[in-house]
Amino acid sequence: MELIFATNNRHKIEEIQAAIGNRISIRTLQEAGIEVDIPEPHDTLEANALAKARTIYELTHSNCFSEDTGLEVEALNGAPGVKSARYAGEEKNFQRNIEKLLSELEAADNRHARFRTVISLIWNQKEYYFEGICEGLIIHEAKGEQGFGYDPVFVPFGTEKTFAEMVISEKNRYSHRKKAADKLVSFLQNIH
């Protein structure tokens, strides 16, 4: 079974492939010969994920999926949320995003946050969604060198390590992206 994953983000590709294992062959946009920058203009993770999947489906007419992930911080009323990658500006600089996040939480007692991933699958011309959530806390300063994005300041409940202090197999015990990918795999196994 083969699916096109509507991304060229190597970190997301590594995480999804690690979550799925060898049960499904994933082709990146680059491997599928697709060079397109898909905008994410929508107000929800679901709408952005679906827009990316539909764009690739229209180009290839192949089964495909995409995902959108946001960090939702309780004290910031769910921000940065759908704007997580562009929180500090359009250049998607995660160092600046982290600095902005920590600055805005400086006086906050409530540091509860969650990562939420929505996968949008187009399979045999039908659209499906799968969601994964990881609850945790935002710490006061970055720790760790692994992962990407907000991983250095996010500690999932059940551990004292940030995502950036974990190797991918350890991160997948908690990961929002893994939870969504598990639902995707389960669905595909049941219909295939």
MDTraj code that builds the backbone (N, CA, C; nanometers):
import mdtraj as md
import numpy as np

residues = "MET GLU LEU ILE PHE ALA THR ASN ASN ARG HIS LYS ILE GLU GLU ILE GLN ALA ALA ILE GLY ASN ARG ILE SER ILE ARG THR LEU GLN GLU ALA GLY ILE GLU VAL ASP ILE PRO GLU PRO HIS ASP THR LEU GLU ALA ASN ALA LEU ALA LYS ALA ARG THR ILE TYR GLU LEU THR HIS SER ASN CYS PHE SER GLU ASP THR GLY LEU GLU VAL GLU ALA LEU ASN GLY ALA PRO GLY VAL LYS SER ALA ARG TYR ALA GLY GLU GLU LYS ASN PHE GLN ARG ASN ILE GLU LYS LEU LEU SER GLU LEU GLU ALA ALA ASP ASN ARG HIS ALA ARG PHE ARG THR VAL ILE SER LEU ILE TRP ASN GLN LYS GLU TYR TYR PHE GLU GLY ILE CYS GLU GLY LEU ILE ILE HIS GLU ALA LYS GLY GLU GLN GLY PHE GLY TYR ASP PRO VAL PHE VAL PRO PHE GLY THR GLU LYS THR PHE ALA GLU MET VAL ILE SER GLU LYS ASN ARG TYR SER HIS ARG LYS LYS ALA ALA ASP LYS LEU VAL SER PHE LEU GLN ASN ILE HIS".split()
xyz = np.array([
    [0.0839, -0.1181, 0.0000],
    [0.0000, 0.0000, 0.0000],
    [0.0883, 0.1243, 0.0000],
    [0.0532, 0.2199, -0.0844],
    [0.1355, 0.3394, -0.0958],
    [0.0481, 0.4645, -0.0854],
    [0.0997, 0.5626, -0.0134],
    [0.0313, 0.6902, 0.0014],
    [0.1295, 0.8032, -0.0221],
    [0.0831, 0.9110, -0.0822],
    [0.1641, 1.0327, -0.0915],
    [0.1351, 1.1158, 0.0325],
    [0.2403, 1.1597, 0.0989],
    [0.2292, 1.2459, 0.2166],
    [0.2555, 1.3886, 0.1694],
    [0.1572, 1.4740, 0.1829],
    [0.1638, 1.6103, 0.1287],
    [0.2531, 1.7005, 0.2138],
    [0.3821, 1.6683, 0.2173],
    [0.4783, 1.7506, 0.2897],
    [0.6178, 1.7260, 0.2340],
    [0.7056, 1.8226, 0.2575],
    [0.8491, 1.8014, 0.2376],
    [0.9238, 1.8268, 0.3684],
    [0.8503, 1.8396, 0.4785],
    [0.9111, 1.8605, 0.6100],
    [0.9715, 1.7280, 0.6566],
    [1.1047, 1.7199, 0.6552],
    [1.1704, 1.5916, 0.6831],
    [1.1437, 1.5418, 0.8252],
    [1.1241, 1.6351, 0.9202],
    [1.0943, 1.5936, 1.0583],
    [0.9577, 1.5242, 1.0660],
    [0.8596, 1.5809, 0.9982],
    [0.7266, 1.5192, 0.9974],
    [0.7304, 1.3845, 0.9259],
    [0.8060, 1.3775, 0.8178],
    [0.8186, 1.2524, 0.7430],
    [0.8798, 1.1439, 0.8317],
    [0.9878, 1.1787, 0.9029],
    [1.0530, 1.0822, 0.9923],
    [0.9574, 1.0337, 1.1003],
    [0.8826, 1.1272, 1.1602],
    [0.7913, 1.0896, 1.2684],
    [0.6771, 1.0014, 1.2183],
    [0.6193, 1.0382, 1.1055],
    [0.5080, 0.9585, 1.0513],
    [0.5579, 0.8208, 1.0085],
    [0.6740, 0.8151, 0.9417],
    [0.7262, 0.6852, 0.8982],
    [0.7592, 0.5973, 1.0181],
    [0.8158, 0.6574, 1.1239],
    [0.8456, 0.5809, 1.2453],
    [0.7168, 0.5309, 1.3105],
    [0.6126, 0.6117, 1.3048],
    [0.4851, 0.5728, 1.3647],
    [0.4173, 0.4616, 1.2851],
    [0.4269, 0.4705, 1.1543],
    [0.3585, 0.3744, 1.0669],
    [0.4398, 0.2477, 1.0467],
    [0.5727, 0.2609, 1.0537],
    [0.6582, 0.1451, 1.0291],
    [0.6551, 0.1066, 0.8827],
    [0.6687, -0.0219, 0.8533],
    [0.6737, -0.0635, 0.7131],
    [0.5382, -0.1117, 0.6612],
    [0.4330, -0.0814, 0.7362],
    [0.2998, -0.1274, 0.6953],
    [0.2480, -0.0519, 0.5729],
    [0.2919, 0.0733, 0.5589],
    [0.2480, 0.1558, 0.4467],
    [0.3708, 0.2252, 0.3897],
    [0.3815, 0.2255, 0.2596],
    [0.4922, 0.2964, 0.1936],
    [0.4496, 0.4419, 0.1724],
    [0.5304, 0.5330, 0.2252],
    [0.4991, 0.6753, 0.2144],
    [0.5919, 0.7399, 0.1130],
    [0.5323, 0.8148, 0.0221],
    [0.6102, 0.8933, -0.0742],
    [0.5922, 1.0403, -0.0389],
    [0.7027, 1.1112, -0.0304],
    [0.6957, 1.2541, -0.0055],
    [0.6599, 1.3251, -0.1348],
    [0.6300, 1.4533, -0.1247],
    [0.6027, 1.5313, -0.2458],
    [0.7224, 1.5271, -0.3388],
    [0.8407, 1.5404, -0.2820],
    [0.9630, 1.5379, -0.3624],
    [0.9767, 1.4049, -0.4355],
    [0.9534, 1.2947, -0.3645],
    [0.9639, 1.1622, -0.4258],
    [0.8569, 1.1408, -0.5332],
    [0.7434, 1.2079, -0.5175],
    [0.6368, 1.1971, -0.6168],
    [0.6555, 1.2963, -0.7316],
    [0.7655, 1.3745, -0.7254],
    [0.7949, 1.4698, -0.8322],
    [0.7044, 1.5924, -0.8315],
    [0.6515, 1.6258, -0.7132],
    [0.5597, 1.7394, -0.7024],
    [0.6320, 1.8560, -0.6365],
    [0.6368, 1.9667, -0.7079],
    [0.6970, 2.0868, -0.6517],
    [0.5886, 2.1919, -0.6395],
    [0.5308, 2.2005, -0.5218],
    [0.4254, 2.2988, -0.4995],
    [0.4322, 2.3434, -0.3539],
    [0.4153, 2.4724, -0.3333],
    [0.4095, 2.5253, -0.1972],
    [0.2620, 2.5477, -0.1670],
    [0.2081, 2.4679, -0.0761],
    [0.0655, 2.4741, -0.0474],
    [0.0418, 2.5704, 0.0683],
    [-0.0348, 2.6758, 0.0468],
    [-0.0609, 2.7705, 0.1557],
    [-0.1465, 2.7072, 0.2646],
    [-0.1404, 2.7658, 0.3831],
    [-0.2219, 2.7218, 0.4966],
    [-0.2998, 2.8432, 0.5483],
    [-0.3974, 2.8900, 0.4718],
    [-0.4640, 3.0151, 0.5058],
    [-0.5828, 3.0010, 0.6019],
    [-0.6179, 2.8801, 0.6377],
    [-0.7436, 2.8566, 0.7087],
    [-0.7304, 2.8760, 0.8599],
    [-0.8462, 2.8828, 0.9265],
    [-0.8505, 2.9100, 1.0705],
    [-0.8513, 2.7842, 1.1557],
    [-0.8542, 2.6665, 1.0921],
    [-0.8524, 2.5416, 1.1689],
    [-0.7492, 2.4458, 1.1123],
    [-0.7009, 2.3577, 1.1980],
    [-0.6078, 2.2540, 1.1546],
    [-0.6751, 2.1633, 1.0519],
    [-0.8028, 2.1325, 1.0751],
    [-0.8767, 2.0445, 0.9852],
    [-0.8816, 2.1022, 0.8435],
    [-0.9138, 2.2312, 0.8335],
    [-0.9270, 2.2947, 0.7015],
    [-0.7923, 2.3013, 0.6300],
    [-0.6855, 2.3328, 0.7031],
    [-0.5527, 2.3367, 0.6409],
    [-0.5097, 2.1985, 0.5934],
    [-0.5315, 2.0975, 0.6771],
    [-0.4924, 1.9609, 0.6389],
    [-0.5696, 1.9162, 0.5150],
    [-0.6987, 1.9437, 0.5127],
    [-0.7804, 1.9026, 0.3988],
    [-0.7393, 1.9769, 0.2718],
    [-0.7098, 2.1059, 0.2838],
    [-0.6687, 2.1842, 0.1661],
    [-0.5412, 2.1268, 0.1048],
    [-0.4468, 2.0872, 0.1900],
    [-0.3216, 2.0292, 0.1398],
    [-0.3483, 1.8951, 0.0708],
    [-0.4300, 1.8111, 0.1336],
    [-0.4603, 1.6801, 0.0740],
    [-0.5340, 1.6974, -0.0589],
    [-0.6307, 1.7880, -0.0624],
    [-0.7064, 1.8094, -0.1871],
    [-0.6161, 1.8604, -0.2996],
    [-0.5231, 1.9491, -0.2652],
    [-0.4307, 2.0016, -0.3663],
    [-0.3516, 1.8884, -0.4295],
    [-0.2978, 1.7992, -0.3468],
    [-0.2170, 1.6883, -0.3982],
    [-0.3046, 1.5884, -0.4733],
    [-0.4244, 1.5655, -0.4221],
    [-0.5139, 1.4731, -0.4923],
    [-0.5490, 1.5250, -0.6317],
    [-0.5753, 1.6544, -0.6417],
    [-0.6085, 1.7133, -0.7718],
    [-0.4918, 1.7033, -0.8701],
    [-0.3698, 1.7102, -0.8183],
    [-0.2514, 1.6998, -0.9041],
    [-0.2220, 1.5561, -0.9463],
    [-0.2502, 1.4601, -0.8576],
    [-0.2045, 1.3225, -0.8805],
    [-0.3163, 1.2202, -0.9013],
    [-0.4343, 1.2488, -0.8510],
    [-0.5452, 1.1517, -0.8488],
    [-0.5025, 1.0225, -0.7801],
    [-0.4126, 1.0372, -0.6836],
    [-0.3642, 0.9230, -0.6046],
    [-0.4108, 0.9374, -0.4604],
    [-0.4228, 0.8246, -0.3909],
    [-0.4522, 0.8289, -0.2484],
    [-0.3408, 0.9064, -0.1786],
    [-0.3805, 0.9957, -0.0902],
    [-0.2796, 1.0796, -0.0248],
    [-0.3311, 1.1263, 0.1105],
    [-0.2387, 1.1810, 0.1897],
    [-0.2791, 1.2402, 0.3169],
    [-0.1886, 1.3578, 0.3477],
    [-0.2368, 1.4403, 0.4380],
    [-0.1580, 1.5527, 0.4861],
    [-0.1891, 1.5680, 0.6342],
    [-0.1147, 1.6548, 0.6973],
    [-0.1458, 1.6803, 0.8373],
    [-0.1170, 1.8256, 0.8684],
    [-0.1823, 1.8731, 0.9718],
    [-0.1508, 2.0037, 1.0262],
    [-0.1486, 1.9873, 1.1766],
    [-0.0528, 2.0531, 1.2386],
    [-0.0337, 2.0402, 1.3825],
    [-0.0243, 2.1776, 1.4445],
    [-0.0832, 2.1915, 1.5613],
    [-0.0732, 2.3170, 1.6334],
    [-0.0453, 2.2939, 1.7805],
    [0.0222, 2.3894, 1.8407],
    [0.0417, 2.3911, 1.9855],
    [-0.0650, 2.4831, 2.0425],
    [-0.1476, 2.4300, 2.1318],
    [-0.2573, 2.5069, 2.1896],
    [-0.2294, 2.5277, 2.3380],
    [-0.2092, 2.6544, 2.3764],
    [-0.1712, 2.6882, 2.5132],
    [-0.2918, 2.7484, 2.5856],
    [-0.3265, 2.6866, 2.6977],
    [-0.4475, 2.7253, 2.7704],
    [-0.4467, 2.8730, 2.8106],
    [-0.3371, 2.9195, 2.8684],
    [-0.3293, 3.0580, 2.9166],
    [-0.3354, 3.1596, 2.8030],
    [-0.3131, 3.1154, 2.6794],
    [-0.3175, 3.2042, 2.5628],
    [-0.4431, 3.1788, 2.4795],
    [-0.5449, 3.1224, 2.5440],
    [-0.6726, 3.0947, 2.4768],
    [-0.6554, 3.0102, 2.3507],
    [-0.5650, 2.9129, 2.3568],
    [-0.5459, 2.8208, 2.2450],
    [-0.4406, 2.8633, 2.1441],
    [-0.3838, 2.9820, 2.1621],
    [-0.2745, 3.0262, 2.0729],
    [-0.1477, 2.9490, 2.1100],
    [-0.0527, 2.9355, 2.0192],
    [-0.0546, 2.9811, 1.8808],
    [-0.1449, 2.8992, 1.7876],
    [-0.1827, 2.7780, 1.8258],
    [-0.2804, 2.7006, 1.7497],
    [-0.2451, 2.6834, 1.6041],
    [-0.3403, 2.7170, 1.5183],
    [-0.3237, 2.6976, 1.3744],
    [-0.2101, 2.7841, 1.3191],
    [-0.1703, 2.8863, 1.3923],
    [-0.0611, 2.9754, 1.3487],
    [0.0730, 2.9364, 1.4107],
    [0.0865, 2.8153, 1.4623],
    [0.2064, 2.7744, 1.5361],
    [0.3361, 2.7966, 1.4596],
    [0.3411, 2.7592, 1.3327],
    [0.4655, 2.7715, 1.2549],
    [0.5005, 2.9172, 1.2266],
    [0.3992, 3.0040, 1.2220],
    [0.4204, 3.1449, 1.1863],
    [0.3930, 3.2382, 1.3042],
    [0.4059, 3.1873, 1.4240],
    [0.3683, 3.2628, 1.5437],
    [0.4439, 3.3948, 1.5548],
    [0.5717, 3.3930, 1.5238],
    [0.6535, 3.5153, 1.5342],
    [0.6798, 3.5780, 1.3975],
    [0.6117, 3.5303, 1.2938],
    [0.6301, 3.5885, 1.1614],
    [0.6253, 3.4844, 1.0507],
    [0.6123, 3.5322, 0.9292],
    [0.5946, 3.4448, 0.8125],
    [0.7162, 3.3585, 0.7802],
    [0.8325, 3.3916, 0.8343],
    [0.9539, 3.3156, 0.7996],
    [0.9625, 3.1808, 0.8706],
    [0.8649, 3.1487, 0.9563],
    [0.8605, 3.0185, 1.0258],
    [0.9879, 2.9899, 1.1038],
    [1.0351, 3.0860, 1.1802],
    [1.1559, 3.0700, 1.2599],
    [1.1166, 3.0204, 1.3990],
    [1.1460, 2.8920, 1.4257],
    [1.0996, 2.8346, 1.5514],
    [1.1735, 2.8875, 1.6731],
    [1.2953, 2.9346, 1.6564],
    [1.3638, 2.9970, 1.7698],
    [1.2874, 3.1224, 1.8127],
    [1.2480, 3.2023, 1.7149],
    [1.1707, 3.3238, 1.7463],
    [1.0316, 3.2883, 1.8003],
    [0.9723, 3.1833, 1.7441],
    [0.8414, 3.1396, 1.7933],
    [0.8485, 3.1010, 1.9408],
    [0.9530, 3.0265, 1.9765],
    [0.9708, 2.9846, 2.1158],
    [0.9936, 3.1066, 2.2048],
    [1.0776, 3.1982, 2.1596],
    [1.1035, 3.3192, 2.2386],
    [0.9752, 3.3975, 2.2625],
    [0.8927, 3.4107, 2.1589],
    [0.7653, 3.4827, 2.1729],
    [0.6737, 3.4098, 2.2711],
    [0.6649, 3.2770, 2.2578],
    [0.5801, 3.1976, 2.3460],
    [0.6225, 3.2138, 2.4916],
    [0.7520, 3.1978, 2.5186],
    [0.8009, 3.2079, 2.6564],
    [0.7799, 3.3486, 2.7121],
    [0.7980, 3.4486, 2.6278],
    [0.7754, 3.5861, 2.6701],
    [0.6288, 3.6078, 2.7094],
    [0.5372, 3.5555, 2.6299],
    [0.3954, 3.5737, 2.6585],
    [0.3488, 3.4942, 2.7802],
    [0.4217, 3.3880, 2.8145],
    [0.3855, 3.3058, 2.9310],
    [0.4643, 3.3433, 3.0560],
    [0.5491, 3.4459, 3.0462],
    [0.6402, 3.4794, 3.1557],
    [0.5701, 3.4915, 3.2905],
    [0.4560, 3.5579, 3.2943],
    [0.3859, 3.5800, 3.4212],
    [0.2747, 3.4781, 3.4459],
    [0.2618, 3.3810, 3.3574],
    [0.1495, 3.2857, 3.3676],
    [0.1794, 3.1735, 3.4663],
    [0.0832, 3.1473, 3.5547],
    [0.0935, 3.0309, 3.6433],
    [0.0481, 2.9050, 3.5703],
    [-0.0515, 2.9198, 3.4859],
    [-0.1049, 2.8067, 3.4102],
    [-0.0196, 2.7862, 3.2850],
    [0.0545, 2.6764, 3.2804],
    [0.1410, 2.6483, 3.1660],
    [0.0951, 2.5233, 3.0903],
    [-0.0303, 2.4874, 3.1130],
    [-0.0865, 2.3702, 3.0462],
    [-0.1001, 2.3973, 2.8961],
    [-0.0603, 2.2976, 2.8164],
    [-0.0677, 2.3101, 2.6710],
    [-0.0916, 2.1718, 2.6118],
    [-0.1270, 2.1719, 2.4858],
    [-0.1392, 2.0439, 2.4169],
    [-0.0982, 2.0622, 2.2717],
    [-0.0364, 1.9577, 2.2188],
    [-0.0124, 1.9491, 2.0760],
    [-0.1323, 1.8748, 2.0169],
    [-0.1815, 1.9256, 1.9054],
    [-0.2924, 1.8579, 1.8379],
    [-0.2580, 1.8428, 1.6908],
    [-0.2659, 1.7195, 1.6420],
    [-0.2418, 1.6884, 1.5010],
    [-0.3714, 1.6415, 1.4380],
    [-0.3979, 1.6922, 1.3193],
    [-0.5103, 1.6438, 1.2399],
    [-0.4539, 1.5928, 1.1072],
    [-0.4802, 1.4657, 1.0788],
    [-0.4436, 1.4067, 0.9501],
    [-0.5685, 1.4043, 0.8632],
    [-0.5531, 1.4498, 0.7403],
    [-0.6604, 1.4430, 0.6418],
    [-0.6185, 1.3416, 0.5354],
    [-0.6997, 1.2406, 0.5173],
    [-0.6728, 1.1337, 0.4208],
    [-0.7754, 1.1406, 0.3080],
    [-0.7271, 1.1331, 0.1860],
    [-0.8166, 1.1114, 0.0726],
    [-0.7874, 0.9709, 0.0206],
    [-0.8861, 0.8848, 0.0362],
    [-0.8728, 0.7434, 0.0007],
    [-0.9899, 0.7062, -0.0889],
    [-0.9592, 0.6626, -0.2087],
    [-1.0634, 0.6276, -0.3059],
    [-1.1681, 0.7390, -0.3184],
    [-1.1185, 0.8593, -0.3286],
    [-1.1985, 0.9800, -0.3515],
    [-1.2829, 1.0224, -0.2318],
    [-1.2674, 0.9583, -0.1177],
    [-1.3408, 0.9986, 0.0023],
    [-1.2427, 1.0625, 0.1013],
    [-1.2960, 1.1547, 0.1821],
    [-1.2125, 1.2289, 0.2769],
    [-1.2375, 1.1814, 0.4199],
    [-1.1274, 1.1657, 0.4951],
    [-1.1350, 1.1188, 0.6331],
    [-1.0412, 1.2030, 0.7199],
    [-1.0744, 1.2136, 0.8490],
    [-0.9885, 1.2853, 0.9452],
    [-0.9487, 1.1927, 1.0592],
    [-0.8271, 1.2152, 1.1092],
    [-0.7780, 1.1425, 1.2265],
    [-0.7067, 1.2437, 1.3151],
    [-0.7387, 1.2425, 1.4440],
    [-0.6823, 1.3418, 1.5353],
    [-0.5982, 1.2747, 1.6430],
    [-0.4885, 1.3386, 1.6792],
    [-0.4054, 1.2938, 1.7903],
    [-0.3729, 1.4119, 1.8803],
    [-0.3822, 1.3909, 2.0110],
    [-0.3576, 1.4985, 2.1082],
    [-0.2573, 1.4509, 2.2121],
    [-0.1646, 1.5387, 2.2481],
    [-0.0710, 1.5124, 2.3575],
    [-0.0768, 1.6304, 2.4531],
    [-0.1171, 1.6034, 2.5765],
    [-0.1268, 1.7073, 2.6803],
    [0.0065, 1.7190, 2.7529],
    [0.0377, 1.8407, 2.7965],
    [0.1615, 1.8608, 2.8706],
    [0.1744, 2.0021, 2.9233],
    [0.2989, 2.0412, 2.9488],
    [0.3289, 2.1729, 3.0055],
    [0.4375, 2.2425, 2.9249],
    [0.4327, 2.3751, 2.9244],
    [0.5394, 2.4559, 2.8661],
    [0.6356, 2.4920, 2.9787],
    [0.7623, 2.4547, 2.9633],
    [0.8615, 2.4872, 3.0656],
    [0.9182, 2.6273, 3.0403],
    [1.0035, 2.6742, 3.1309],
    [1.0498, 2.8138, 3.1276],
    [1.1674, 2.8385, 3.0343],
    [1.2411, 2.7333, 3.0004],
    [1.3528, 2.7517, 2.9064],
    [1.3743, 2.6256, 2.8251],
    [1.4250, 2.6432, 2.7057],
    [1.4417, 2.5324, 2.6115],
    [1.5429, 2.4298, 2.6618],
    [1.5118, 2.3019, 2.6390],
    [1.6021, 2.1917, 2.6747],
    [1.5982, 2.0869, 2.5652],
    [1.7168, 2.0396, 2.5245],
    [1.7244, 1.9289, 2.4304],
    [1.7546, 1.9733, 2.2881],
    [1.8047, 1.8769, 2.2096],
    [1.8485, 1.9050, 2.0723],
    [1.7711, 1.8266, 1.9667],
    [1.6850, 1.7339, 2.0094],
    [1.6113, 1.6501, 1.9136],
    [1.4856, 1.7236, 1.8673],
    [1.4162, 1.6627, 1.7731],
    [1.2866, 1.7135, 1.7318],
    [1.2947, 1.8449, 1.6582],
    [1.1841, 1.9197, 1.6623],
    [1.1759, 2.0463, 1.5900],
    [1.0627, 2.1281, 1.6503],
    [1.0488, 2.2497, 1.6032],
    [0.9385, 2.3342, 1.6481],
    [0.9470, 2.3661, 1.7960],
    [0.8379, 2.3457, 1.8657],
    [0.8281, 2.3789, 2.0087],
    [0.8762, 2.2649, 2.0988],
    [0.9294, 2.1582, 2.0403],
    [0.9718, 2.0416, 2.1182],
    [1.0619, 2.0760, 2.2376],
    [1.1539, 2.1751, 2.2264],
    [1.2421, 2.2035, 2.3398],
    [1.1734, 2.2624, 2.4633],
    [1.0501, 2.3117, 2.4505],
    [0.9832, 2.3721, 2.5668],
    [0.8569, 2.2972, 2.6080],
    [0.8300, 2.1824, 2.5452],
    [0.7085, 2.1068, 2.5759],
    [0.7428, 1.9762, 2.6459],
    [0.6862, 1.9583, 2.7657],
    [0.7030, 1.8341, 2.8421],
    [0.5676, 1.7638, 2.8478],
    [0.5541, 1.6471, 2.7836],
    [0.4261, 1.5765, 2.7902],
    [0.4006, 1.5205, 2.9294],
    [0.2734, 1.5144, 2.9679],
    [0.2388, 1.4526, 3.0950],
    [0.2877, 1.3077, 3.0950],
    [0.3420, 1.2628, 3.2084],
    [0.3907, 1.1261, 3.2212],
    [0.5415, 1.1156, 3.2129],
    [0.6089, 1.2289, 3.1893],
    [0.7543, 1.2304, 3.1829],
    [0.8046, 1.3660, 3.2311],
    [0.9347, 1.3739, 3.2551],
    [0.9931, 1.5034, 3.2926],
    [1.0838, 1.5566, 3.1831],
    [1.0872, 1.4870, 3.0705],
    [1.1714, 1.5289, 2.9580],
    [1.0901, 1.6094, 2.8577],
    [1.1571, 1.7045, 2.7907],
    [1.0932, 1.7693, 2.6775],
    [1.0977, 1.6745, 2.5579],
    [1.0138, 1.7005, 2.4592],
    [1.0197, 1.6222, 2.3361],
    [1.1587, 1.6306, 2.2735],
    [1.2250, 1.7449, 2.2899],
    [1.3576, 1.7634, 2.2292],
    [1.4668, 1.6860, 2.3019],
    [1.4361, 1.6321, 2.4189],
    [1.5325, 1.5486, 2.4922],
    [1.5103, 1.3998, 2.4640],
    [1.4159, 1.3678, 2.3784],
    [1.3815, 1.2279, 2.3508],
    [1.4240, 1.1864, 2.2108],
    [1.4675, 1.0610, 2.1977],
    [1.4844, 1.0040, 2.0636],
    [1.3439, 0.9740, 2.0115],
    [1.3325, 0.9519, 1.8826],
    [1.1997, 0.9414, 1.8214],
    [1.1169, 0.8259, 1.8772],
    [1.1814, 0.7144, 1.9112],
    [1.1053, 0.6006, 1.9650],
    [1.0447, 0.6358, 2.1005],
    [1.1160, 0.7164, 2.1781],
    [1.0647, 0.7602, 2.3082],
    [0.9533, 0.8632, 2.2892],
    [0.9757, 0.9569, 2.1989],
    [0.8743, 1.0592, 2.1710],
    [0.7440, 0.9952, 2.1251],
    [0.7544, 0.8875, 2.0481],
    [0.6344, 0.8234, 1.9945],
    [0.5476, 0.7578, 2.1020],
    [0.5994, 0.7439, 2.2243],
    [0.5152, 0.6937, 2.3335],
    [0.4096, 0.7968, 2.3732],
    [0.4357, 0.9235, 2.3439],
    [0.3473, 1.0326, 2.3855],
    [0.2885, 1.1097, 2.2672],
    [0.3518, 1.1010, 2.1536],
    [0.3314, 1.1937, 2.0427],
    [0.1894, 1.2012, 1.9879],
    [0.1431, 1.3232, 1.9732],
    [0.0182, 1.3570, 1.9054],
    [0.0182, 1.3056, 1.7618],
    [0.1312, 1.3221, 1.6934],
    [0.1412, 1.2794, 1.5537],
    [0.1327, 1.1266, 1.5456],
    [0.1937, 1.0572, 1.6393],
    [0.1879, 0.9100, 1.6443],
    [0.0451, 0.8630, 1.6701],
    [-0.0244, 0.9321, 1.7606],
    [-0.1626, 0.8927, 1.7910],
    [-0.2515, 0.9072, 1.6677],
    [-0.2350, 1.0169, 1.5957],
    [-0.3135, 1.0367, 1.4730],
    [-0.2735, 0.9334, 1.3671],
    [-0.1426, 0.9070, 1.3553],
    [-0.0947, 0.8096, 1.2565],
    [-0.1439, 0.6690, 1.2888],
    [-0.1514, 0.6343, 1.4173],
    [-0.2039, 0.5030, 1.4566],
    [-0.3493, 0.4862, 1.4108],
    [-0.4276, 0.5935, 1.4237],
    [-0.5677, 0.5877, 1.3795],
    [-0.5758, 0.5720, 1.2275],
    [-0.4869, 0.6410, 1.1571],
    [-0.4796, 0.6286, 1.0112],
    [-0.4482, 0.4849, 0.9711],
    [-0.3466, 0.4272, 1.0332],
    [-0.3058, 0.2897, 1.0012],
    [-0.4179, 0.1913, 1.0318],
    [-0.4811, 0.2088, 1.1471],
    [-0.5900, 0.1198, 1.1853],
    [-0.7034, 0.1249, 1.0824],
    [-0.7366, 0.2453, 1.0393],
    [-0.8407, 0.2636, 0.9374],
    [-0.8032, 0.1926, 0.8083],
    [-0.6789, 0.2133, 0.7624],
    [-0.6355, 0.1544, 0.6359],
    [-0.6310, 0.0021, 0.6435],
    [-0.5920, -0.0502, 0.7587],
    [-0.5890, -0.1959, 0.7741],
    [-0.7299, -0.2550, 0.7689],
    [-0.8264, -0.1805, 0.8198],
    [-0.9633, -0.2306, 0.8229],
    [-1.0330, -0.2228, 0.6881],
    [-0.9928, -0.1300, 0.6018],
    [-1.0623, -0.1191, 0.4727],
    [-0.9850, -0.1818, 0.3588],
    [-0.8589, -0.2157, 0.3831],
    [-0.7754, -0.2652, 0.2727],
    [-0.7901, -0.4147, 0.2544],
])
top = md.Topology()
chain = top.add_chain()
for i, resn in enumerate(residues, 1):
    res = top.add_residue(resn, chain, resSeq=i)
    for name in ("N", "CA", "C"):
        top.add_atom(name, md.element.get_by_symbol(name[0]), res)
traj = md.Trajectory(xyz[None], top)
